Amino acid sequence: MRKEVPCCNLYTKELLLLHTSTITLVNKSALQILKRAGLSQKPIGMKIYDYMPSTRLDHVLKTGQPELDEEQTINGVSILVNRVPLFVNGAVVGAISTFRDKTEVNQLAEQLTGVRTYAEALRAQSHEFLNRLHVISGMVQLKSYNQLAAFIRTLVDYRNQEFGSITQHLKDPALAGFIMGKISYSREAKVDLSIECTSIIPEPAENKTTHELITILGNLLDNAIEAMTDSEDKTVEVHLSYEDNWLLIEVSDSGPGIANELQKEVFKKGYSTKGENRGFGLYLVEKSIEALGGELIIDSKLRLGTNFYVKIPYKAKEVGK
């Protein structure tokens, strides 16, 4: 019979040390997070299950199996947790749990997403700009000035129409800029991406909503664009509308589609047919939709493309705030 000594270490910067289920050490960073969760600032000497009933360290102790990148909510405060068993002479004697405030992780992810999107947009736009310059240079050398004037006029009208519609309908600057970057990226990938907003979409009341929307739209678009690598018809359509405090999103592609038996599998973390270190995009989409209290429907048929329908409660930012 295996003897279990529940010795646990909750730590990154955040450290909470236990022995025989009793808390013996907590560092300052952990106390700050636990304080935000409304937990006692004098946890030393308490049993872990009395102090933090939502912990799953007992499960790790019993099974000896690690739990990685899991979300845990403590009185409304979300943290990202890793739980790993400790072995001595082949027996589980405790567990180490590292955790971070999910808000900090989201803020960092938002910054990284913004930087990456900005870099992608600049690269794609630079590529487009060079192509346009080559055309203009050729027309100048051929002295085709009338055609040159018409070409430049068409470019200006097209860009104003394309981006003007987005900035007119999407009032969240971060989201509008993100969409513009994806348009340039899709054009570089030879994909026809169209964005249609059937109503004005105001800024959200919370910055968290913008972050989750960027995660949702970004991964759905990346997934759609990548799915059409070998397709002749490369078309992606995005429809956005806002009504009665609900945001409706539809992303449709003309790709190969997803078989019925795989339509639930694609949302599992790490599931991918494209190799290792893949399969996180749709998993993150589902998690972000859950975080916003929304709904997701997938409609896909082999060789006929895929439609994703997303419905999210969306509280608008009050004017003047």
Protein Blocks (a to p, Z undefined) as FASTA:
>chain_A
ZZddddddddfkbccddeehiafbdcfklmmmmmmnopafblghpafklmmmmbcklmmm
mnopacehiacdeehiacddddddddeehiafbdcdddddfklmmmmmmmmmmmmmmmmm
mmmmmmmmmmmmmmmmmmmmnopaklmmmmmmmmmmmmmmmmmmmmmmmmcfklmmmmmm
mmmmmmmnopacddddfbdcdddfbfklmmmmmmmmmmmmmmmmmmmmmpmblcdddddd
deehiacdddddfbebjafklmmmmmpghiacebghihklmmmmmmmmmmnopacddddd
ehiapadddddddddddehZZ
